[in-house]
């Protein structure tokens, strides 16, 4: 068999994973927000608001690696009490 004949042609992935222009614009806004502020709480709140445009969430949380990377902890949350967020630290 000729190696050229045995090659498998792959369909272009771009057509299957293309994002709508609104989502790309939101991602660009998130990027601008990350680059425009050093206040992490402000960046996370703004990011949550921008994501809300596309995903109508009731509960939203951002978990971040803590310490030596051995566990995750809620850094930002919307939709449930702070006490509950503190409980969910993942070792």
N, C-alpha and C positions, 0 to 999 in steps of 0.2 A: 504494500500500500504506500502510496506517495504521501509524505508528511504534509504536504500542502492540502491534500484531500481530507486528512484526518483532523484538521483544525476545526474547532467548534467556534462558530460565530456567536458572539454575545450581543444581545439587544442593548441598545444604549440605555444606561440607567437613568439618565437625565429626564427622559420622558416619563418614567414611572415615579420619580421622586420630586418633580417640579413643585415648588411652593407658590401659592398665589401671591400676587404683588402686595396685597395687604399684609400678609405674614412677613414678607421680606422687609417691608417698610417698618413694621413693628420691631423686627430684629435689629434693624439699623438704629432705631430710636433707643433700644436697650443698649446697644453699643455706645451710642453717644452719651447716654446717662452714666455708664460705667466710666467713661473717659472724662466726664465733666465734674465728678465729685469724688472726694476722698472719704465722705461719710457713708459707711457701708449700710447703715440703717436707711438712709435716704435712697440709696441706689436700690436696695431690696424692695422698699415700699413702691418706688416708681416702677420697677420691673414687674412687681405683682399687679399693679394697676394696668400696665400695658398688656400683660398676658391675659388679664380679665376681658380684654376686647375680643379675644378669640376662644377662650375657654371659660365658660360660665361656672366657675368653681364656687363652692361654699366654704371649703377648707383648703388652705394653701400653706405650705411650709417649705422652708429651705433648711436643709441639714448640712452642716459643715464638719469637716474633719477637725478633731480637737487633739491637742497635745502631740503625742508621738504618732498619731494616725491610727491609734488602736480603737477609737470609737467615734461615733457621730453624735452631734448634739444639735437641737433646733436652734437656729440663729435668728430666724424670722418666721412668724406665723400669723395667719389670719383665720378666724372662724372658730377658734376654741380658746379656752382660758389659758393664760401663761403657765399656771400650775400644771396643767395637763401636758403642755409642751416640754416642761422641765422633766417630767417623768420619763419621757421617751428619749433616753440617751441609749444608744446602741453600742454595747461593748464589742 
